[in-house]
Amino acid sequence: MENVIEIHGLTKKFGNFTAVDNISFNVRKGEIFGFLGANGAGKTTAMRILCGLSVPTSGGGTVAGYDIVREPEKIKRHIGYMSQKFSLYSDLKVWENIRLFGGIYGLSDKQIASRTEDILSGLGMEDVRNSFVSSLPLGWKQKLSFSIAMIHDPRIVFLDEPTGGVDPETRRRFWELIYEATSKGVTVFVTTHYMDEAEYCDRVSIMVDGRIEALDSPAELKRMYGASGMDAVFRMLAGRARREE
């Protein structure tokens, strides 16, 4: 299958501290790829490089077909991103948030108008288009943020702990949006601290002290480590960490 992310020997140092230590991996088109690690393992630093927000000390690779060293601005235009804080502006109305991010992603006024209606109707939010985002329930904010991250039809969407602090039922509904996106060929690169969500991924990597300690399907990782669930696998590997958070 086509790889939409290819990383080779990626390293990031801050002075004498090596945050990301010579990692290599690929991510396939339409895959849900879980990128796990305890706080301080290096996953956030690695994700910033993949999103074109930081430059590696050494190593390289491509994201959405663009070089992470030479073409970070092109990467930014061809990916979607959603963080735990949902990336929305609370003091703007629902439609204003959609229009703002559509403009940031370079869509024309006509495209923004069309996709605004598509998003509102698809989420059943036509009646709250003029509501301030701050007034929306948490689950609605989450779905809206994900839809906005997809407004420009990115090949890859990066989700940085998108379900943190959300109840189990809302998390389940959010994962339905993820499955819908991947069914259309979108690649989802997700970090999470919920190990039940790791079970939903096609493949999972687990970082420890800046290195990828394990990478495979959840079923294979559980088999390899003789574990009944991903929580046990994660605890086993994270317990090998030697540096502090």
PyMOL commands that set and color helices and strands:
alter all, ss='L'
color gray80, all
select helices_A, chain A and resi 43-50+72-77+94-104+109-123+126-128+133-135+138-149+168-183+195-198+218-224+230-238
alter helices_A, ss='H'
color red, helices_A
select strands_A, chain A and resi 3-14+17-28+32-37+58-63+66-67+79-83+156-160+187-191+203-208+211-216
alter strands_A, ss='S'
color yellow, strands_A
deselect
rebuild
show_as cartoon
